[in-house]
Amino acid sequence: MDKVKNKLFLTPRARLSFPSLFEARASIAGQKPKFSATLIFDLEAQKTPEWQALKAAEVAAIHEEWGSKKPAGLKSPFRKAEEKQNDDGTFKLGFAAGFAFMNVTAQEKFPPKVVLRNGKDATEKDVYGGCYVRAQLTAFAYDTNGNRGVSFGLRGVQKLEDGEAFGGSGPVKFEALEPLPGEAAAEAMGVDLRDF
């Protein structure tokens, strides 16, 4: 039977936040650059078979690494939105009560595949904080410098649909406006007002 760390897992629909999918970056000075993203899961996503498979993968990774003697203080990849709550009780952008999130990364030498809904390659303009995606992940246990737990490695991201952009990123659309007084007359005379 294949070990869990050799399997690929597909997430349910998630909101993408803090994407660094096209350029590896170091989150802290001196660290190795990585590709990364935060995936935010609403209540519906947490009811799906894909979510249950991710939770089962965490348990399997723990069992494969430490057997039945699970160490105390293991860090889980599944985090609660309440970590993103402001002092006044409101939530940071994209989060709400009951939501969950995961931070996922890929080593610089293994860039994630990033595609559109139709499977064609996406660009950095297509995939932004606030859009909806699903991701392909691998589960693994880690034990480094006293930090122990389970995490998910990022193998790929597929954009599912647009969403309200976080922090002003994402597609910008404007409707055409009526010309200002003088613009219509200038256009009729063939005069470009930008020349003045």
C-alpha positions in Angstrom: 0.0 0.0 0.0 1.3 3.5 -1.0 2.2 5.8 1.9 0.1 8.9 2.3 3.0 11.2 1.4 3.1 9.7 -2.1 -0.6 10.4 -2.7 -2.2 13.5 -4.3 -5.2 15.1 -2.6 -7.7 17.5 -4.2 -9.1 20.2 -2.0 -12.7 21.4 -2.1 -13.4 24.9 -3.4 -11.3 27.4 -1.5 -10.8 31.2 -1.4 -7.2 32.1 -2.3 -5.3 34.5 -0.2 -1.7 35.7 -0.2 -0.7 33.8 -3.3 2.9 33.5 -4.3 2.4 31.0 -7.1 4.6 32.3 -9.9 7.6 33.5 -7.9 9.1 31.8 -4.9 9.6 34.2 -2.0 11.1 34.0 1.5 8.6 34.9 4.2 11.4 35.7 6.6 14.8 37.1 5.8 17.4 34.3 5.5 14.9 31.6 4.8 14.8 29.7 1.5 12.3 31.1 -1.0 9.1 29.1 -1.4 5.9 29.1 -3.5 3.0 29.5 -1.1 -0.7 30.3 -0.7 -3.4 30.4 2.0 -6.5 28.5 1.2 -9.7 29.5 3.0 -12.5 27.0 3.4 -16.1 28.0 4.1 -18.6 25.8 6.0 -19.9 24.1 2.8 -16.4 23.1 1.8 -15.8 21.5 5.2 -18.8 19.1 4.5 -17.3 17.6 1.3 -15.7 14.2 0.8 -12.5 16.1 -0.4 -12.3 17.8 3.0 -12.7 14.5 4.9 -10.0 13.0 2.7 -7.6 15.8 3.8 -8.4 15.2 7.4 -7.8 11.5 7.0 -4.5 12.2 5.3 -3.4 14.2 8.4 -4.2 11.2 10.6 -2.4 8.8 8.2 0.7 11.0 8.1 0.9 11.1 11.9 0.5 7.3 12.1 3.2 6.7 9.4 5.7 9.0 11.2 5.1 8.2 14.8 3.0 5.1 14.9 0.6 4.7 17.9 2.9 6.9 20.1 1.6 10.3 18.9 3.8 13.1 20.4 2.2 15.8 22.3 1.9 19.3 20.8 1.7 18.3 17.2 0.8 21.2 14.9 -2.1 20.6 12.6 -2.3 22.1 9.1 -6.0 22.9 9.7 -6.4 26.2 11.4 -9.5 28.1 12.6 -10.6 31.4 11.3 -10.8 32.7 14.8 -7.1 33.1 14.6 -7.9 35.9 12.1 -10.3 37.7 14.3 -9.7 41.4 15.1 -9.9 42.8 18.7 -13.4 44.1 18.1 -14.7 40.7 17.1 -14.8 41.2 13.4 -12.9 39.0 11.0 -10.1 39.9 8.6 -11.0 40.0 5.0 -12.1 36.6 3.6 -12.7 35.0 7.0 -15.9 34.4 8.9 -17.0 32.3 11.9 -16.5 28.6 11.4 -14.2 29.0 8.4 -10.9 27.1 8.3 -7.7 27.8 6.5 -4.4 26.1 5.5 -1.0 27.5 4.6 0.5 25.4 1.8 4.0 25.7 0.2 6.2 24.2 -2.5 10.0 24.2 -2.6 11.5 26.6 -5.1 12.7 23.8 -7.3 9.2 22.4 -7.6 6.9 25.2 -8.8 3.2 24.4 -8.7 1.2 24.0 -11.8 -1.3 26.9 -12.1 -4.2 26.5 -14.5 -7.5 28.0 -15.4 -10.9 26.2 -15.2 -10.4 24.9 -18.8 -7.0 23.5 -17.9 -4.9 26.1 -19.8 -2.0 27.7 -18.1 -2.9 30.7 -15.9 -0.9 33.9 -15.5 -0.4 36.0 -12.4 -3.2 38.3 -13.6 -5.6 35.4 -13.7 -5.0 34.1 -10.2 -5.2 36.6 -7.3 -6.1 36.9 -3.7 -9.9 36.7 -3.5 -10.5 34.3 -6.4 -11.8 30.8 -5.9 -9.6 27.8 -6.6 -9.0 24.1 -5.8 -5.6 22.8 -5.1 -3.7 19.5 -5.5 -1.7 18.8 -2.3 0.5 16.1 -0.7 0.5 15.4 3.0 3.7 15.0 5.0 4.8 14.9 8.7 7.8 17.0 9.8 10.0 17.1 12.9 12.4 20.0 12.7 14.2 21.8 15.5 11.5 20.7 18.0 8.6 21.6 15.7 6.5 18.6 14.9 3.3 18.3 13.0 1.7 17.6 9.6 1.6 20.0 6.6 0.5 19.9 3.0 2.8 20.5 0.1 1.4 22.5 -2.9 1.5 20.7 -6.2 -1.0 22.7 -8.3 -3.8 25.2 -8.3 -6.8 25.4 -10.6 -8.8 28.7 -10.7 -12.5 28.0 -10.5 -14.1 31.4 -10.6 -13.5 35.1 -9.9 -14.2 36.6 -6.5 -14.0 40.0 -4.9 -10.3 40.8 -4.8 -8.4 41.2 -1.6 -6.3 44.3 -1.2 -7.0 45.8 -4.7 -5.6 42.9 -6.7 -7.5 41.0 -9.4 -9.4 42.1 -12.5 -10.5 45.7 -12.8 -13.5 46.6 -15.0 -14.9 50.0 -15.9 -18.1 50.8 -17.7 -17.9 53.4 -20.4 -18.9 56.9 -19.2 -20.6 59.7 -21.1 -18.1 62.3 -22.4 -17.4 65.4 -20.3 -18.6 68.8 -21.7 -16.2 69.7 -24.5 -14.9 66.1 -25.1 -17.7 65.3 -27.6 -17.1 68.6 -29.5 -13.4 68.0 -29.5 -13.8 64.5 -30.8 -16.2 65.7 -33.5 -13.5 68.2 -34.6 -10.8 65.5 -34.5 -9.0 67.2 -31.7 -7.2 65.1 -29.1 -7.5 67.0 -25.7 -4.4 65.1 -24.4 -2.3 67.3 -26.8 -3.1 70.3 -24.6 
